[in-house]
Amino acid sequence: MDPLIARRTWRTLEPVHGAIYFAPEAAEEYAASGIDDRMRGYFASRSAAMGAVTADVVIATFFNFDPGLVRRCMDGVWDVVTPSSILAARLRAADRMIARLGGGAVGHDDLSEAAELARTAALAACERPEGRPLFAGHATLPWPDEPQLVLWHAQTLLREFRGDGHIAALTVEGLTGCEALVSHAASGEVPADVLRATRDRTGDDWLAAEERLRSIGWLDPDLALTDLGRRRRGWLEQRTDELAAAPYDALGVEGCARLRELVRPLSRAMAVVFG
């Protein structure tokens, strides 16, 4: 599959899954399960597919969050909830979220068709779990029955498949989690303040990452990407696209186009939670 076609397909579907990190339904379901802190709910619910893992496993697989934040959030979390209970809470939240934001999509034939196309790609990804621990954990979860949740779960798998491949590319490039964030900010795609706040990166962490990227020629004195930095960031994005493309071979070009067509209205509706 052309990596650019695969990327466009993934991007069209991404709000269907990604909204779970911002929708109030998630916070409500996690609080009902005993976790009333948003970040604790995020780390527990996303890592639970791997089992009752330690903070160190979350630091490794989530990659760019401040380790101290992860340790605080994971401290004692499995004494409050079990992996199965927080996963059930997340699925309930996804169902409620799609029902609220998706409007007439739920129960429509287009949604059922989209769900089966997305499942086909996700099942193809399941044939290639090597080196993708967060994806592999999610791939062991049972498939839900309802079409809207089949679609949500399929995109969850495709998202984690892509994310694990992205981390592999960052690791090959020799970047730390904070350096990855600094280079991302320097690309202009996301403001540095947003990345620092959402990953709880301290000033010292950030400054040290900036200094190292300057020392290896990625950043100029004004913290903009150099020609070398742009080339290396370009390679990272290209390699991520290449590593994520294989599952979409199961759909072909026409199947990817059909999936995007079917999902686009729902995806746009879900994207409102991102502000």
Order of alpha helices (4+ residues) and beta strands (2+ residues): alpha-alpha-alpha-alpha-alpha-alpha-alpha-alpha-alpha-alpha-alpha-alpha-alpha-alpha-alpha
